[in-house]
Amino acid sequence: MTAFRVEVTGTWRDLAQSTDQPWTQVFLVAAPGPTAARTAGVQLFGGEAARRRCLALPGCDARVLIDGE
């Protein structure tokens, strides 16, 4: 498996305050290819939102970063 840096941008809804906030996070993902890395990044983004007691809204964007980005 290859390591990929995946940048995921989306919106989190804070359930306690009923507010939406844009959020961008970069994850280091081990995956067999860039498509699988993007999928894993989106899943991690949702998990991170839940950990912070937020809800990741649908429609996030994920991209694999190349060296230098």
Secondary structure as the mmCIF struct_conf table of DSSP 4:
data_model
#
loop_
_struct_conf.conf_type_id
_struct_conf.id
_struct_conf.beg_label_comp_id
_struct_conf.beg_label_asym_id
_struct_conf.beg_label_seq_id
_struct_conf.end_label_comp_id
_struct_conf.end_label_asym_id
_struct_conf.end_label_seq_id
STRN STRN1 THR A 2 ASP A 14
TURN_TY1_P TURN_TY1_P1 LEU A 15 SER A 18
STRN STRN2 THR A 19 ALA A 31
BEND BEND1 PRO A 32 GLY A 33
HELX_RH_AL_P HELX_RH_AL_P1 PRO A 34 ARG A 51
TURN_TY1_P TURN_TY1_P2 ARG A 52 ARG A 53
STRN STRN3 CYS A 54 ALA A 56
HELX_LH_PP_P HELX_LH_PP_P1 LEU A 57 LEU A 57
BEND BEND2 PRO A 58 PRO A 58
STRN STRN4 ASP A 61 LEU A 65
HELX_LH_PP_P HELX_LH_PP_P2 ILE A 66 ILE A 66
TURN_TY1_P TURN_TY1_P3 ASP A 67 GLY A 68
#
